[in-house]
């Protein structure tokens, strides 16, 4: 029998958002929008569940997809130091409030925020670790952020 190194379940999440990359050297310094796609890669902490799954896909959809829909979908994601843009957007009529991020809202920083902040909080105690986020900003441009799911400090985030 072959020994499995790591098995993943992957859930795709679509959302629409706007942002501005403060101090960007070209057009991304303007407010603009994207049809984003996030791929959430999940691995079991110990073994597959009693049904032979990493986790039911609907758990990831509900937890992470629900968070993305509540906080990032159809809103503006802005760097906390971009105060003029925050002031401007707070004057504009909107169904949702803007999301203020501690870092510039690049695809890299958004993937990092999901991997290290959002996923551990929402999936803690579920017997899994989110070990990779693939964040598609456009059809042609995406980033990957991953971690080692066997590290003690990672496992402690999910315990």
Secondary structure, DSSP 4 states (H G I P E B T S, - for coil): -PPPS---EEEEEEEEEEE--TT-SSGGGS-EEEEEEEEEEEEESSS--TTS-SS-HHHHIIIIIHHHHHHTTTEEEEETT-HHHHHHHHHS--SS--EEESS---HHHHHHHIIIIIHHHHHTTSSEEEEEEEEESSSS-EEEEE--TTSHHHHHHH-
